[in-house]
């Protein structure tokens, strides 16, 4: 059953031994790590873990709208469902909705007083009493306020997790981070092919040096050695080891596909009803159910890319198919234009955002600068890429110019020699 699978494979479930049962009622916990490493995603997993135990959860977001947070839940839930390959997703999704409330304090004051007021309102008007409160983006800079949150947790019999904001760096000498208010502290740190989850403090005792767990950067599921893909992330020996994941559309995708065929690679081109697919080798028609796995709020996409998409447009299906292209790949190559805000133009920009969120090995050929750039976590850096993963994605602009074609041809020849 999917519910049991989520419970068993949650990062917090697998980490329970190290956390001695997890965060107890009346305790305050902290999640720390650099920006973009996955603190928000970990909170979602903690919430799902609680919900699968029939507990109620309040998720408080201080920097995002409720719709944005709900989209994040949907994205992670669908990713888990795809990994565990079980049915009953709709029934379990209903369980999630019934046991979770999302409150946004975007551009509003938030603290222990506002949280206490919200808890009273939920109890009086909705008969909703959470066992766990998750607060995302909390700027912990007031020891007295932390003490008040601990008092509230004890008074209400709550476990409260705080994902600390970007201003709180992982500094072992930080007085706030070392505060006795936090019973348990968990850190997230990026690694080459994953994310390291580590317990720093457990029920009041510091445990520096405790071995953590490596998480898959796509879903934040624990990477288990017995289920890992033997070719994922491993440098390939030749083109026959590789599979291209793309969409077969005019321009960049079609050109990537032609080169993949020339080099003897397997090719998978995702499509959907009504999609104009110019290249049909390796066509993979996505069902409505499969498309929904990549569903995401257009409001969320618009916020990520700093542009507006209409709900009634075909772009939703395009974005859903891009989700499949990127999720199957370990390396992502994109041809487009990098903007001043570090996003990439067009629907292609969503492939870049997914690759960045999932910490893929991401390269973009910037048509305006006529050069390759790799995403290093916080900025783009020029470089010279090679295809080094057995599963890679190739996508980009429909208006591929001659310089872009040469850049892709050079990528293949540099990786494997002349075809």
Secondary structure, DSSP 4 states (H G I P E B T S, - for coil): -HHHHHHHH-HHHHTHHHHTTSSPTT-EEEEEE-TTSSHHHHHHHHHHHHHTTT--EEEEESSS-HHHHHHHHHHHHHHHHHHHT-S-HHHHHHHHHHTEEEEE-TTS--SHHHHHHHHHHHHHHH----SEEEEEEE----HHHHHHHHHHHHHHT-EEEEEE-TTS---TT-TTTT-TTEEEEEEEEE-SSSEEEEEEEETTEE-TT---EEE-TTT--B--GGGS-TTTTPPPSSGGG-EEEE---TTHHHHHHHHHHHTT-EEEEEE-TT---S--TTEEEPPHHHHHHT---HHHHHHHHTS---TTSTHHHHHHHHHHHHHH-SEEEEEE-B-TTS-BSSTHHHHHHHHHHTT-EEEEEETTTTEEEEE-SSSEEE------SSEEEEEE-SS--HHHHHHHHHHHHHHH---
